[in-house]
Amino acid sequence: MLLYHGSFTQMPEIDLSKCKQGKDFGHGFYVTSSYKQAQSFVPLSVNKQVKEGLLPSDTSSSYISVFKFHLNSEISIHLFNAADRNWLHFVASNRRKSLLPEIRNQYSSVVTC
């Protein structure tokens, strides 16, 4: 399966040490199976870097990195089939660590989609 990551910079490999905390699905590197969706995240990534003073405001940085994903038995995955109550509670618990920690802990050893 091909997965895409839209960003202000090229990502030749995934480095989890550079990932920020407090994201919707927890600490991690976010990819999508949709090239179009990855493209839509590029302006958000660029604007964030400009606001933090890490890129000049006249930048035209735009990169879509492509990764091949092979599912194996060492990876545990939980798939949310809908943006329902369980999904919302999981996202909320990742955004604010003091909120619903039992939900976040329930999924602490799985990759979420």
N, C-alpha and C positions, 0 to 999 in steps of 0.2 A: 504494500500500500504506500502511495506517495502522500506525504504530509508537508504542509507549507507553513512558513513563518514570515510574516511581514514586519519589516523593521527599518530603522534609519541606517542600519549597517548590515553587512554580510555576516552570516553565522555559518562558518565552515563546519562547526561541530557544536554540540550541546554542552554547555558548561553550567551546571546547576549552582555553582558557587557565585555566579554573577546574577542569579535570579533574585528578585525582591520578594519580601514577605508580604502578607496581607492581600494577596490576589484572590480573585473569586473562588478558585479551586485549589488554593493553598500555594505553597512554595513550589515552583516548577517552571518549566519551559513550555510555553503554550504554542501549540500547532493546530492546524485544521486540515481537513481533507478537501476543503474548498479553496482553490486558488483565488477566486474572487473575494472571498472573505478575508484571506491573508492580505490581499491588495487593499482592502478597506481599512485595515489596521495600520498601514504605513503612515498616513497623515497623523494619526493619534500618537504614534511612536516619535515621529519627527517633532511634532508640536511639544511633546513632553520634554524632549531633549533641549529644544530652543528655550522653553520656559525655565529650565534648570541651568541655562547658560552653557550647556555643553556642545551646542551647535549654533552657528551663526543663523540669524533670522532669514537670510536669503538662501539658505541651503536648498538643494534639490535632491537630497539623499532619498533613495527609494530602492529597497531591496526585498526580493522574495527568495528566501532560502528554501531548498527542497531537501527532504530527508526520506529515506526508504525505511519503512517500519515493517518489522517481521515479528509477529506475535509468537511468544514462546511460553513455556510453562512456568518460567521464573517471574513472569509479570502478572500481577493480580490487577484486574480491571473491574470497576463498577460503572455501568452504563446507566445514566439517567435517561429514561425514555421520553421524559417530558419535563418542562419547567414547572413542576408541581410543588406542593408544599415541602416534600423531602429535599428537592433540589434547592428551593429557596432557603431552607434552614441550613443546608450545607454551605451555601454561598455566604449567608449572613455570619455563620460561625467562623469562616475564614477571614472575612473582612474585619471582624471584631473578636479578638481572642477570648474575651470574657463572656461572650454570648454563646450559649449552647455548646460548651466544650465537649459534652458527651457525644454530640453529633459528629464533631470533627474527629474525635478519637475513634469513633466507630469505623471511619474510613481511612485511618492513618496509615494503613499498610497497603492501600490499593491505589491504582491510578484511576482518576475519575475522568469521565467523558461527558 
